[in-house]
Amino acid sequence: MRKTKIICTLGPATEKPEVLRALMRQGADVFRLNMSHAKHDWVRAIVPEIREIAAELGRPVAILLDTQGPAIRTGDLGRDLQLSPGDTLEFTVHGAKSAEAYSVDVNYDGLINDISAGDTVLVDNGVIQLLVLEKQQNRIRCKVLTPGTLGSRRHINLPGVRVNLPPLTQKDLDDVRLGVAAGVDFVALSFARQKSDVEELRRVLRTLDSTARIVAKIEDQSAVREIDDMIHAADVIMIARGDLGIECPMEELPIIQRRIVKQCLHFGKPVIVATHMLESMIENPVPTRAEITDVANAVFEQTDAIMLSGETTVGRYPVKCVEVFDRVARRIERSGGAGFARDYQLHDARQKTVASAVSLANSLLNSKLIVFTRHGTMARYVSNMRPEHAPIFAFTPSEHICRQLALCWGTHPVLLQFTDDPNSTIEAAEKYLREAGLTEANDNLVVLSDLRAGDCQIDSIQVRQARGVDADVSISRGANDESMMD
């Protein structure tokens, strides 16, 4: 069973029901809605479509709404500008007029205050590189360093420059309200720069009574410098290597990725590696060898999820891309992982109890970890510790939690209603696993749950030996069965 989760961004190439169904069957765990391009009516239509197909296939598939964020972009041009090294390009703000042959307005009036002479400006994903020469009132004169064609509404990156943009634009707020109304499971905050940005989105979600989990996208040097605070503030971290690879020196990007993955596993936060993983497959049916190695490295580092962007929004082979992810992940997982989770910080008795259960599962042959959880906390703890070989089956009565757990490494969430009798609930879970062919006779089932005895809550570890498909009841060894759950 694959442990690394797969995220697919939806778009024109994947919005039809038959393609959604094929992606789920091939192994997609999370669908991303990119609000930089998605229209509200499209979101209202696609979300129930995803839910219906997932229910039909019996798969807990999560939905991630990705905000556009406070991006700096060029304005509209009457014609594209053909730029050559040595040319002067002028950026204007506040509607200023330029006398230069090449000029373009920008959508961020504060740019004139944030930028300085000597700064580097990268336009259109870094294709066009500029050097700031001087500022004159509401105009910024730049020298063109690399040739390129500048079109309308192109993204601007300012490596090393701290900009004073708000964490959420009005568009972002409208999009978040839409996502909450649609019942999305995750909301991603683009261009998150500091802890307070994440806290602002959490405040917004709380006012909307949403329990969606926050994904902080690490896309610039400010976020990298404050990565520990970002990890603590967010629920999930995404290493968004598109803009991050522009903002940071290219040779630093692999080091930054590995460091962030290590820190996330150290602090126990899910982490996603995203962008350009199978970029060549937008046009080609097979990936490059370098792309395979890139995917393999992310899987070896034991990231929770790997993500497809353009490959599944406009690419010609979206289902094939998921198949490649699935094949590479399964093979690399069999060869072991980097072991970064060995440094996972244990703060309280509950985490230490979970660590004991994982250690027990690691020591037993043919072990399976079975977790009962109402809020997903214990299941996430188990996932954070990266069990060596045991799959994690997380049983929960909440559909929302079931979908959110679909993002967690090694975790297979199952919707199950709990009863007042904990033993009956455990037996129902074992029956499900037997009938689904997920356990075999004599497998060691390490069961982790909360028990309630009166007013007391007791974290419990049990070991049960699975029986064959004809068995009505498994044999229990250990633990007391009073009343469940967290």
N, C-alpha and C positions, 0 to 999 in steps of 0.2 A: 504494500500500500504506500503510495507516494506521500511523503511528509511535507515537502515544499509546496506551498499553495500557488495557484496561477490566477493572475488578475488580467482581464481583457478589457480594453477600452472599446466602447461601442461607437459605431458610426455608420455611414452609408453602406459599408461592406458587410455589416453584421446585424443590422436592425430587423431583418426579416425573421419571422418565427422559426422557419426551418433552419436558419443559420444559428440562431440562439440555441435551438435544441441540439444541433450538432456540436456546438462549443461546449455545452454542459455535458453531453455524452463523452466528449473527448477529455474532459477533466477540468474545465474552467470552474473556479471556486468563487470568484468575485467579479462583478461587472462594474466598470468605471464609467461614469457619465461626466464628460469633460465640458464644463460650463463655459469654457472659452469659445465653444462652437455650438453647444446644444441650445435649442429653443425650448421654451417652457411647454408648449403644446406637445413637443416630441417627448419630453420627460414624462408628462402626464400619461402619455400613451404607452411608452416602453416599460415603465415600472410594473404596471399590472400584467403586461405580457410576460415579463421575466418571472414574476411570482407564479403565474398560471403554469408556465412550462416547467419550472422547478418543482412545483407540487405534483405535476403529472409524472415527472421522472423520479420523485422521491428524493430530491437533493436539496440540501440547505445552501442556497446560493445567495451571497450578500451583495448589496448594492452600495457603491461608494460614489458620492457626489463630490466632484473636484471643482472648487471655486476658481475663477479666473485670477483673482488676486489683483493687487495694485500694480499692474504692469505698466511700464513706461513704453509708449509707442510713438512712432512718427505719425503725422497726420495724413490727410488725403493729398495726393499729387495729381495735377492735370496730366502729367506724363512721367514715366520712369526716368530716373536720373542715371546716366552712364558715368560712373566715377572712375578716375584714374589716379594713381599715386601722385601726390603733389598738388592736386586740386584742393580748393577751399570749399568746405561745406558749412553752412551756417544753420544752426538750430535756433528757432525763434519761439518765444513764449509770450503769453498775454496778447497774442495777435499782432506782434511787432512785424514791421516790414523790413525786408532785407534787400540790399543792393547787389548782393552776390549772384553770380550766375546759377549757383546751386544752393538752394535753401529749402528747409522743410520745417513746419511747425511741429511741436510735441504736445502731448496731452497732459503733461505735468508742469504746472506753472512754477513749482518750487525747484525745478532743475537748476535755474539760474543761481539759486542760493547754495545748493548742495555740491555743485561741481566746481572744480578749480583748474587753473592753467596747469598743464602737465599731466592731467588725468587722461586715462585711456577710455574711449567710448567704443563699444562693440555693437554693431547693428546687424539685424537679420541672422541671429544665431552665430554671431561672430564672423560672418563672411566678410563684412566690411569693417575695417579697423581704422579708428580715427584718433588723433592726438589733439587735445584741447589747447588752443593757442592763447586765447584771451576771451574775456567777457566784456560786452559793451551794452550796458543797460539791459534790455531784454533779448539780447542776441549773444550766441555763443559761437565763436569762430573756431573751426577745427580743420586740421590738415588731414587729408586722405592718405592713409598708409598702404592700403591694399585695394586693388581694383574690384569693382562690383556694380551691380545694378540695384539701385534703391527704388523700391516701390512704395505704395501706400501702406500705412498701418503696420510697419515693421517693428519688431520688438527691439528695445534698446537695453543693453547691459552695461553696468558701470562697475567694473571690478575694483573692489577695495573702497568704494565710495559709499558712505552711509547716507541713505536717502530718508527723508522724513515723510514718507507716504503713510497713510492710515493702514492698519492691518486688513480692514474690510471696506470695500467700496460700497456705494449704494446698490450697484448691480450684484455684488456678492451677497448682501443682506437679502435682496429679493430672491436670489437663487437659493439661499439657505432656507428661507421660509417655504419656498416651493418644495425643496427636498424633505423638510420636516413633514409637510402636509402629505407628501407621497409615501412617507415612512422609510426613507433610506436608512441604512445601518451605519454608515460612516460618512463624515464630512471632512474633506481635505482642505487645509488652509495653505494656499499657494503663497510663496515668497515670505513665509514666516521668518522673522528676523530675530525675535527675542521672546522670552517667556511671556511677557505681557500681551503679545499678539495672540498667543494660544488662549490665554486667560480671557481675552475679549470675546473670542469665538465661543468659549465655554459659557460665558455670561449670556450671550445671545441664545444659545441652545437651551439654557435653563429657562429663560423667559418664555421660550416656545414650548416648554414641557417636553423637550426631546431628550432621549437617552442615546442618541447617536454618538458614536465614539469619534474622537478627533484624531485625524492624521496630520501631523506637521510635516510639510514638505521642506526639506533642506535643499535650498537652491542658491545660497550665496555665502560669502565669506563671513558675514555677521553671524549667521546661524551656526556655521562650523565652529566659530570661536566660542560660542555659548552653548555648545552641543549638550553638555550635561544638564543645564537648566532646561533646554528644550525637551530632552528625554523625560525629565521629571514632570514637566507640564503637560505633555501630550499623552494620548493613549497609544498611539502608533507613530512610528517615524518612517517617512519615505525619503530615500536617497534619490532625489530627482536629478539624474546625472546630465540632463539636457542643459539647463541653465547653469547648474553647478559646474559642469565641465567648461563653460565659457567664463564663469566668474573666477575660477581657480586655475592655476597653471596646469596644463594637461597631464604633466608627469606626476602631479600631486593627487590626481583624482583616484587612482587605485588605492593609495594609502589612506585617503580620506574615507573612502568606502569601507575599507577593512576596519579602520578605527571606529567608525560609527556603528558598524555591526557589532564589534566587540563591546562597545559601551552599552548598546541596547541589551545585549545578552547579560552583561554585568549587572545592569539595573533591572532587568526583567521586563523589557518592553518589546512588543512585536516590531519588526523592521521589514521594510519593503525595499528591494533594489529595482529601480525603474529606468526606462528610457534607452532606446537604441540597442536593445538586447538582440533583436533579430532584424535590424533595419533593412538589410539587403532583401529580406523576404517580402517586403512591400511589393517588389517587382519579380523576384525570383522564387522558384519552388523549393530551393534548398538553401540553407544558410552557409555563410562562410565558416571556415575552420576557426577563425578568430572569434566569431560570434559564439560558436559552440563552447570554446574555452572560456569566454566571458560568462556565459550561463553556468557552466560547470563550476567556476570559481565562486559565484554567488551561492550556489547550492552547497558547495564544500564549506563555505563560511557559515552555513546553516541559517541563512536569512529565512524569515517566515514566508515571504512571498516574492515572486518575480513577476514583472509586469510587462505587458504588451501595449504599445500606444498606437502609432501609425500603422503598425503591422495588422491590427485588427479593426481600425477605423476605416481606412481607405485602401488597405493592401489587397492584393489579388488572391492571397492564400491564407486567410485568417484561421481556418480550422487546422490546416497543416502546421501553422505556427504553434498552436496549442499542443499538437501531437509532438512536435520537436521538443518543446519545453518538458512535456511529460516523459518522453524517452530519456532525455539527458538527465533530468532530475532523478528518475528511478535508478539509473545506472550509477550516478555519482553517489547517491545515498547508500548504495550497497558497499561502496569503498570506504565509508566512514566520513567523519567531519572534522572540522578544525578544533573542536573542543573548547570554544570560547566560553560556553556556559559553565565550565568548571569553576569560574570565578563569580558565579551568580551570588549576589548578596542576600543573605538570609537575615531578616530583621525581627521576625516574631515567631511564636510557637507554631502558628498555622503553617508558615512557610517551611519550618523545620520538619513538621509532620509530613508535608508533601515531599520534602527531600528524602525522608526516610522511605516513603512509598516508592519513589523513583529508584533509590538505591536497591531496595528489595527486588523490584522488577528487573533491574540490571543484572542481579545475581542469579535469577531463575531462568532456566531454559523455557522457551515457548511461552513467554509471559505476555499478558495483555493488561493494560492499565484501564480500569473502569472508574470513572469519576461521576458523581451525582452532584449537580450544582443548579441553583436557582438563578444566580447572578453571574455565573461564568468565572468567578474569581479563582476557585480551586483549579478549574481546568486550565486557566491561563498560567497559574503557578507551575502546573505539571509540564505544560508546553515549554515554558521558559527554561526549564531544567534540561531539556533535550534528552529524553530517555534514549539509551543506546540502541535498543532494538524493539522495545515494546510499543505497539501503536496505542494511542490514547482514544478511548471511546468516552465521549462526554455526553451524559444523559441529562436533559433539562426539560422542564415543562413549558418553557417559554420559547415561542417561535423566534422572537427577536434575538434572544441570547443564542439560540441555535444558529442563526445566520451569522451573528458576529463572531462566533467561535470558528466559523468556516475559514477565517483568515489566519488562525493560529497554527503554527508548525506542528505537524504530526497529529493533529486533533481531528477526530471524525465525530462531529456532533450528531446527536440523535434526539428527536423529539419524543419525550415519554412523560406521561402524567404520573406524578408521584401519588402514592397512597399513604394512609396513616400507618400502615404496617411496613416498616423498612425492609423486612425480609421478602415480602411480596414484591416490592418495587425492585429489589435486586434480582429476584427470580425472573421478573418480567424482562429486565435488561438482558439477563443471560439467555433467556428464550429467544429474544430478538437476535442476539449474536449467533446463536446456534442455527436458527432458521435462515439467516442471511449468509451462512457459510463463513462467518468471520472468526469462529473458534472451532477447535477440534477437541476430541476427547483427550483429557489429561492436560490440556493447557492450564497454565497457572494464571489465575485471574486475581490481580491485585486490586482490591476494591477500596476506593477512597471516598468517604462521605462525611457529612455532618450528622450526628445523632442528637436527638433532644431527649433528655430524661428530666421531666418536669421543667423547671426553669433553667436547667443547665444545658449548655451546648457542648458536645463532645466530638472532637475530630477523631474519626475512626479509620483504621486500616485493617482490612480483612484479606486473607488469602483463601481463595476457593479453587477447587480443582474442577475444571469444566468436564462435563460428561457428554456423551454422544447425542445425536439428534433425537433419539428415542427417550431420552431421560426427561422426567418431569421436574426433578429438583436436583440441583447441584449439591455436592457435599461441602459443608462449610468447616473451615478450620480457623478458630480464633474469633475474637471480638464479641462484643455483646450487642444484641439487636434490640434497641429500645424504640426510639422514635426519631424520624428523619425530618428534615434535611436542612441545608443552609438557607 
